[in-house]
């Protein structure tokens, strides 16, 4: 079975969000099941190539985008038995950031056109193309229109439904060399716009999203951004599969980034040492206070507005808060201002994998006030490191966090709340109370979190089963 992943990011080369973890971790587990896996990525300027020294140039492709004649330089490397095809174009990808540019639609249209060329002309005998999010959602339509032999089948995984590749009717020929006919006949039309994700949903054999609760939310119109009707029509082929966690990277027993390694057996000592050293590094005046953290993209989806609107109240409490992330410039500026005014908050406006590991290992509580969270990975990492998540009751947070109450400390591993200002503050107050006066409850929640199995084993089996179903369909058609 030969599977090609199309994605905008993947470890170990480039990471902005959880998508990167999923593509890498799932690919590695599938290789262990004897699946031939390739991953196609844009070759961004900020690529981390330290994990491999054998990136070789393969060929240059001529990519036609309407009136534009563009060049795509294709590189190849093999790492952990996964073959990576890297798409280089300096105009589109030689930039400081992965996302956030006015021409993002054109940039990823170029990536989709190049990916189509790679799967049809460079990689032989592809069985399944697994698309992750909107960036390559045009590929099934390109295949539907241009491929003479229909030998490739498609799967789509929706990681973030807030981005669907919406554009206008005339953009089909402008960016994809496709006729406006596909807008007129409805295949690419949704709510009177071209919607590439809708098109990929229709043309894919299976559609997945990254937790069971988020699947239900999407079908019932909660945080679906209008996709619910097309997903209801596809419901028999739409599956929720909870993401796993890469326990090789995220393991406090052998983590090379943290100050002191520890396990569930000596978690109290280990976290105390890590916390003391991080608080010293960040110059907190009261390292004895409970340490809260936010490790997140600074975006509306992640509930950063709720943090900002309540931050004066939060910082009046006897706690320390460290925020690590980058994103919306307005949020960055507002958080930086509060950091300059208060001594019990530190804002680190950047992406840093090493700092993230240190913060998870050192903190007592993780704040995740997400407006929607298809799966979430931060809460899994936090629990693995003995940090108690405080999160909103949405998506994969519901599927992974068993919320504490006075009666369930035997199995609770975090705190869930309905997202509003009052509940956020009340849960922080509850956490401070437990930290100061109910040490035995804190110890129990930490133990329960660290005992939770977040490995990729079950999820990989579910994806593999879907691939097998697609292969059975393919063989029947042949």
Order of alpha helices (4+ residues) and beta strands (2+ residues): beta-alpha-beta-beta-beta-beta-alpha-alpha-beta-alpha-beta-beta-alpha-alpha-beta-beta-alpha-beta-alpha-alpha-beta-alpha-beta-alpha-beta-alpha-beta-alpha-beta-alpha-beta-alpha-beta-alpha-alpha-alpha
